Amino acid sequence: MSLHHNSGTERVLSLQDNGYDALRLLLAAFVVYSHTYAVGGFGEEPLRRLSKEGVILGELGVLGFFGLSGFLVTASFQRSSSLRAFFMKRLRRIFPGFWVCLLATAFLFGPLLWLLNDRTLGEYPIRGADGALSYIRGNALLRITHHTIGTVLDQAAWQSSLNGSLWSLFPEFACYAGIAVLGFGGALSGSRWLLGIAALAAFTDHVLATVAGREAFPHIPSFYAFTNYSPFITAFCLGACACAWKDWIRFSWKTVVVMGGISLLTIKLGGFLIIAPLFVTAMVLAAGGLFRLRLKQDLSYGIYIYSFPCQQVLFATGIASKSVALFFAVSMVMAVACAWPSWLFVEKPSLHRG
């Protein structure tokens, strides 16, 4: 790990001299914090109560992930020797860790919850429409259609999903495919205007849907119309634009402070949901470009995908049910304990095969 503060009043976006590794950990912690309230049964998150539009810290974290991913994945495409090489890198980054997480959820976290509900392992549902095997098969291609296993969540505060973090992986991978199509069409090099049009279209749709609602626009693509993906896809597109035009962008700490001030004001008074994809992406990219902190282990993905089932088990034990701070702290420790071996034995070896 190395830490270096960049001196100078203004910076340009850099793919090497940055602190994006550290920011990914912070964004993952934002998501875990928001889930602490939902899974721990603590009621509304403070930011939701203080904001006019019900903003939560976890949503900001996911927006930051998508914006940063747009920047870094676009750079990955530009470095790739072919479309196949690009997709293989993306597949190796997402799927091995995801598949092992599904297995761990089905055969570790699920049985733990079953036992904590005073049942015997012999009764744990393995087969059947709501069994562990169906949970794995139904979710294996990233589209989360099986949200739980049997009745393991019957006594949970959050009964909708064993792992509520996984929903974002499908639109994330869809964005990878979009970048591949745009890149193949030259939108990341000589025809960058195509990328600009794609980002403008995504942002326009996001603004119109936020202001008027989906029902006002019956002809928009169903991928947008029937999901809440548009702000995240918009953030990804804006991150991609930042990569394509990185040599033109200048920023400083003043930039981050001003954007942060505007964000706080609109969170309190209203209007933040409209500007969120743009401002969160810009703040993450700018803040990460103002210091350098390189980490040898990338635990952010593991923390993100393992924290939710860890919290479900933690709630079932009742150990931290009286304190938000304790529940959050123990959740982070448990998530890191899962993320570390995931990185060392699954994610890192998979990436190095390329």
C-alpha positions as CSV (number, residue, x, y, z in Angstrom):
1,M,0.0,0.0,0.0
2,S,1.3,3.4,-0.9
3,L,-0.1,6.8,-0.1
4,H,0.8,10.0,-1.9
5,H,-1.0,13.3,-1.9
6,N,-0.9,15.1,-5.2
7,S,0.3,18.7,-4.9
8,G,-0.7,21.4,-7.3
9,T,-3.9,23.3,-7.7
10,E,-5.4,21.4,-10.7
11,R,-5.2,17.8,-11.9
12,V,-6.2,15.8,-14.9
13,L,-7.8,12.3,-14.6
14,S,-5.2,9.6,-14.3
15,L,-5.5,5.8,-14.6
16,Q,-2.4,5.2,-12.4
17,D,-1.9,8.1,-10.0
18,N,-5.2,8.0,-8.1
19,G,-7.0,6.7,-5.0
20,Y,-9.8,4.8,-6.7
21,D,-8.9,1.6,-4.8
22,A,-9.6,3.3,-1.5
23,L,-12.7,5.0,-2.8
24,R,-14.2,1.6,-3.8
25,L,-13.9,0.5,-0.2
26,L,-15.6,3.6,1.0
27,L,-18.4,3.2,-1.5
28,A,-18.8,-0.4,-0.4
29,A,-19.0,0.8,3.2
30,F,-21.8,3.2,2.2
31,V,-23.8,0.3,0.9
32,V,-23.2,-1.8,4.0
33,Y,-24.2,1.2,6.2
34,S,-27.6,1.6,4.4
35,H,-28.3,-2.1,4.6
36,T,-27.6,-2.0,8.3
37,Y,-30.8,-0.2,8.8
38,A,-32.9,-2.4,6.5
39,V,-31.5,-5.8,7.5
40,G,-31.0,-4.9,11.1
41,G,-34.5,-3.6,11.5
42,F,-33.5,-0.2,12.7
43,G,-36.0,1.8,10.7
44,E,-35.2,4.6,8.4
45,E,-31.6,5.6,7.7
46,P,-30.8,9.2,9.0
47,L,-30.0,10.6,5.6
48,R,-33.4,9.4,4.3
49,R,-35.1,11.2,7.1
50,L,-33.1,14.4,6.5
51,S,-33.5,14.5,2.7
52,K,-36.5,15.7,0.9
53,E,-36.5,12.9,-1.6
54,G,-35.6,9.9,0.5
55,V,-32.0,9.7,-0.5
56,I,-30.0,6.9,1.2
57,L,-26.2,6.6,1.5
58,G,-26.2,3.1,-0.2
59,E,-27.7,4.6,-3.4
60,L,-24.9,7.1,-3.5
61,G,-22.5,4.3,-3.0
62,V,-23.9,2.3,-6.0
63,L,-24.0,5.4,-8.2
64,G,-20.3,6.0,-7.3
65,F,-19.5,2.4,-8.2
66,F,-21.2,2.7,-11.6
67,G,-19.6,6.1,-12.4
68,L,-16.1,4.8,-11.4
69,S,-16.8,1.6,-13.3
70,G,-17.7,3.5,-16.4
71,F,-14.3,5.3,-16.2
72,L,-12.2,2.2,-15.5
73,V,-14.0,-0.2,-17.8
74,T,-13.8,2.2,-20.7
75,A,-10.1,2.4,-20.1
76,S,-9.9,-1.4,-20.0
77,F,-11.6,-1.6,-23.4
78,Q,-9.1,0.9,-24.8
79,R,-6.2,-1.3,-23.6
80,S,-7.7,-4.6,-24.8
81,S,-6.4,-6.2,-27.9
82,S,-9.8,-7.4,-29.1
83,L,-13.4,-7.7,-28.1
84,R,-12.9,-11.2,-26.9
85,A,-10.0,-10.1,-24.7
86,F,-12.2,-7.3,-23.2
87,F,-15.1,-9.6,-22.5
88,M,-12.9,-12.3,-21.0
89,K,-11.5,-9.8,-18.6
90,R,-15.0,-8.6,-17.6
91,L,-16.2,-12.2,-17.2
92,R,-13.3,-13.2,-15.0
93,R,-13.8,-10.1,-12.8
94,I,-17.5,-10.6,-12.2
95,F,-18.5,-14.3,-12.5
96,P,-16.0,-16.4,-10.4
97,G,-16.5,-14.4,-7.3
98,F,-20.3,-14.1,-7.9
99,W,-20.7,-17.9,-8.4
100,V,-18.7,-18.7,-5.3
101,C,-20.9,-16.2,-3.4
102,L,-24.0,-18.0,-4.6
103,L,-22.6,-21.3,-3.4
104,A,-21.7,-19.8,-0.1
105,T,-25.2,-18.3,0.3
106,A,-26.9,-21.6,-0.6
107,F,-24.7,-23.9,1.5
108,L,-23.3,-21.8,4.3
109,F,-25.4,-18.7,5.0
110,G,-28.7,-20.4,4.2
111,P,-28.1,-23.4,6.5
112,L,-26.8,-21.1,9.3
113,L,-30.1,-19.1,9.1
114,W,-32.0,-22.4,9.0
115,L,-30.3,-23.6,12.2
116,L,-30.7,-20.2,13.9
117,N,-34.5,-20.5,13.2
118,D,-34.4,-23.7,15.4
119,R,-34.7,-26.1,12.6
120,T,-32.6,-29.2,11.7
121,L,-30.3,-29.4,8.8
122,G,-32.0,-32.5,7.5
123,E,-35.1,-30.3,6.7
124,Y,-33.1,-27.7,4.8
125,P,-34.5,-27.4,1.3
126,I,-31.9,-28.4,-1.3
127,R,-34.2,-29.4,-4.2
128,G,-37.5,-28.0,-5.3
129,A,-38.6,-24.7,-6.7
130,D,-37.5,-22.8,-3.7
131,G,-34.5,-24.9,-2.8
132,A,-30.8,-24.1,-2.6
133,L,-30.1,-25.7,-6.1
134,S,-32.8,-23.6,-7.7
135,Y,-31.4,-20.5,-6.0
136,I,-28.0,-21.1,-7.6
137,R,-29.4,-22.1,-11.1
138,G,-31.9,-19.3,-11.2
139,N,-29.3,-16.6,-10.4
140,A,-26.2,-18.0,-12.1
141,L,-26.4,-15.6,-15.1
142,L,-26.6,-12.4,-12.9
143,R,-30.3,-11.8,-13.4
144,I,-31.5,-12.3,-9.9
145,T,-34.9,-14.1,-10.1
146,H,-34.6,-16.3,-6.9
147,H,-34.3,-14.1,-3.9
148,T,-34.4,-16.6,-1.0
149,I,-34.3,-20.3,-0.1
150,G,-37.4,-21.9,1.4
151,T,-38.4,-20.1,4.6
152,V,-34.9,-19.1,5.9
153,L,-36.0,-15.5,6.2
154,D,-39.3,-16.0,8.0
155,Q,-37.9,-14.4,11.1
156,A,-35.8,-11.7,9.4
157,A,-36.4,-8.0,9.5
158,W,-35.8,-7.9,5.7
159,Q,-37.5,-10.9,4.2
160,S,-37.3,-9.9,0.5
161,S,-33.9,-11.2,-0.2
162,L,-31.0,-13.3,1.1
163,N,-28.6,-11.1,-0.8
164,G,-30.1,-7.7,-1.8
165,S,-26.8,-6.5,-3.1
166,L,-26.6,-8.7,-6.2
167,W,-29.3,-6.9,-8.2
168,S,-26.8,-4.3,-9.5
169,L,-24.5,-6.9,-11.2
170,F,-26.8,-7.4,-14.2
171,P,-27.1,-3.8,-15.2
172,E,-23.4,-3.4,-14.6
173,F,-22.6,-6.2,-17.0
174,A,-25.1,-4.8,-19.5
175,C,-23.1,-1.6,-19.4
176,Y,-20.0,-3.6,-20.2
177,A,-21.7,-4.9,-23.3
178,G,-22.8,-1.3,-24.2
179,I,-19.2,-0.1,-24.0
180,A,-18.1,-2.9,-26.2
181,V,-20.7,-2.0,-28.9
182,L,-19.8,1.7,-28.7
183,G,-16.1,1.0,-28.7
184,F,-16.5,-1.3,-31.7
185,G,-18.3,1.6,-33.5
186,G,-15.4,3.9,-32.7
187,A,-17.2,5.9,-30.0
188,L,-14.2,5.7,-27.7
189,S,-11.7,7.1,-30.2
190,G,-12.3,9.1,-33.4
191,S,-16.1,9.1,-33.1
192,R,-16.4,10.1,-29.5
193,W,-19.5,12.1,-30.4
194,L,-21.4,8.7,-30.4
195,L,-20.5,8.2,-26.8
196,G,-21.6,11.8,-26.0
197,I,-25.0,11.1,-27.6
198,A,-25.4,7.9,-25.7
199,A,-24.6,9.6,-22.4
200,L,-26.9,12.5,-23.2
201,A,-29.8,10.1,-24.1
202,A,-29.3,8.2,-20.8
203,F,-29.2,11.4,-18.8
204,T,-32.2,12.9,-20.6
205,D,-34.3,9.8,-19.9
206,H,-33.2,9.8,-16.3
207,V,-34.2,13.5,-15.9
208,L,-37.6,13.0,-17.6
209,A,-38.4,9.8,-15.6
210,T,-37.4,11.5,-12.3
211,V,-39.5,14.6,-13.0
212,A,-42.6,13.1,-14.8
213,G,-42.5,9.4,-14.0
214,R,-42.2,6.4,-16.2
215,E,-45.9,6.3,-17.1
216,A,-45.5,9.6,-19.0
217,F,-43.2,8.0,-21.5
218,P,-44.7,4.7,-22.8
219,H,-42.3,4.4,-25.7
220,I,-39.0,4.3,-23.9
221,P,-37.0,0.9,-24.0
222,S,-38.4,-1.7,-21.6
223,F,-34.9,-2.1,-20.1
224,Y,-35.4,1.3,-18.6
225,A,-39.2,1.4,-18.3
226,F,-39.6,-1.6,-16.0
227,T,-36.5,-1.1,-13.9
228,N,-34.8,1.5,-11.7
229,Y,-31.6,1.2,-13.6
230,S,-31.5,4.5,-15.4
231,P,-29.6,6.6,-12.9
232,F,-26.9,4.0,-12.6
233,I,-26.6,3.5,-16.3
234,T,-26.4,7.2,-16.7
235,A,-23.6,7.3,-14.1
236,F,-21.7,4.6,-16.0
237,C,-22.1,6.5,-19.3
238,L,-20.8,9.7,-17.7
239,G,-17.8,7.8,-16.3
240,A,-17.1,6.5,-19.8
241,C,-17.3,10.1,-21.1
242,A,-14.8,11.2,-18.4
243,C,-12.4,8.5,-19.6
244,A,-12.8,9.4,-23.3
245,W,-12.2,13.1,-22.6
246,K,-9.9,12.7,-19.6
247,D,-7.1,14.9,-21.0
248,W,-9.6,17.8,-21.3
249,I,-10.9,17.6,-17.7
250,R,-9.3,19.8,-15.0
251,F,-10.3,19.7,-11.3
252,S,-9.1,20.5,-7.8
253,W,-10.3,20.1,-4.2
254,K,-12.3,23.3,-4.7
255,T,-14.2,21.4,-7.4
256,V,-15.1,18.6,-5.0
257,V,-16.1,21.0,-2.2
258,V,-18.4,23.0,-4.4
259,M,-20.1,20.0,-5.9
260,G,-20.4,18.5,-2.4
261,G,-22.0,21.7,-1.1
262,I,-24.5,21.8,-4.0
263,S,-25.3,18.1,-3.4
264,L,-26.0,18.7,0.3
265,L,-28.2,21.7,-0.5
266,T,-30.3,19.8,-3.0
267,I,-30.5,16.7,-0.8
268,K,-32.1,18.9,1.9
269,L,-34.2,21.1,-0.4
270,G,-35.0,18.8,-3.3
271,G,-33.7,18.2,-6.8
272,F,-30.7,16.0,-5.9
273,L,-32.1,12.9,-7.6
274,I,-32.0,14.7,-10.9
275,I,-28.3,15.7,-10.7
276,A,-27.1,12.7,-8.6
277,P,-25.6,10.6,-11.5
278,L,-23.6,13.6,-12.7
279,F,-22.5,15.0,-9.4
280,V,-21.7,11.7,-7.7
281,T,-19.7,10.5,-10.6
282,A,-17.9,13.8,-10.9
283,M,-17.1,13.9,-7.2
284,V,-15.8,10.3,-7.0
285,L,-13.6,10.7,-10.1
286,A,-12.3,14.1,-9.0
287,A,-11.7,13.1,-5.3
288,G,-10.0,9.9,-6.3
289,G,-7.8,11.8,-8.7
290,L,-6.5,14.1,-6.0
291,F,-4.6,11.6,-4.0
292,R,-2.9,8.2,-4.5
293,L,-3.6,5.2,-2.4
294,R,-2.8,1.8,-4.1
295,L,-4.0,-1.3,-2.3
296,K,-2.5,-4.8,-2.8
297,Q,-5.9,-6.4,-2.2
298,D,-9.1,-5.3,-3.9
299,L,-11.7,-6.3,-1.3
300,S,-14.5,-3.9,-2.4
301,Y,-16.3,-6.4,-4.6
302,G,-16.2,-9.1,-2.0
303,I,-17.4,-6.8,0.7
304,Y,-20.3,-5.7,-1.6
305,I,-21.5,-9.2,-2.5
306,Y,-21.0,-10.8,0.9
307,S,-22.1,-8.1,3.4
308,F,-25.8,-8.7,2.9
309,P,-26.0,-12.4,3.7
310,C,-23.6,-11.7,6.6
311,Q,-26.0,-9.2,8.0
312,Q,-28.9,-11.6,7.6
313,V,-27.0,-14.1,9.8
314,L,-26.0,-11.4,12.2
315,F,-29.6,-10.3,12.7
316,A,-30.7,-13.9,13.3
317,T,-28.1,-14.2,16.1
318,G,-29.5,-11.1,17.9
319,I,-25.9,-10.2,18.9
320,A,-25.9,-6.7,17.6
321,S,-29.6,-6.0,17.5
322,K,-29.6,-3.1,20.0
323,S,-27.0,-0.9,18.4
324,V,-26.7,0.4,14.8
325,A,-23.0,1.2,15.3
326,L,-22.3,-2.3,16.6
327,F,-24.3,-4.0,13.9
328,F,-22.5,-2.0,11.2
329,A,-19.1,-2.6,12.7
330,V,-19.6,-6.4,13.1
331,S,-21.1,-6.5,9.6
332,M,-18.0,-4.9,8.1
333,V,-15.7,-7.3,10.0
334,M,-17.8,-10.3,8.8
335,A,-17.8,-9.0,5.2
336,V,-14.1,-8.4,5.2
337,A,-13.6,-11.9,6.6
338,C,-15.4,-13.3,3.5
339,A,-14.0,-10.8,1.0
340,W,-10.4,-11.6,1.9
341,P,-10.4,-15.3,0.9
342,S,-12.7,-14.4,-2.1
343,W,-10.0,-12.1,-3.4
344,L,-7.0,-14.3,-2.6
345,F,-8.4,-17.6,-3.8
346,V,-11.1,-16.8,-6.3
347,E,-11.0,-13.3,-7.8
348,K,-7.2,-12.7,-8.0
349,P,-6.4,-16.1,-9.5
350,S,-9.2,-15.7,-12.1
351,L,-7.9,-12.3,-13.2
352,H,-4.3,-13.6,-13.5
353,R,-5.4,-16.3,-15.8
354,G,-5.7,-13.6,-18.5
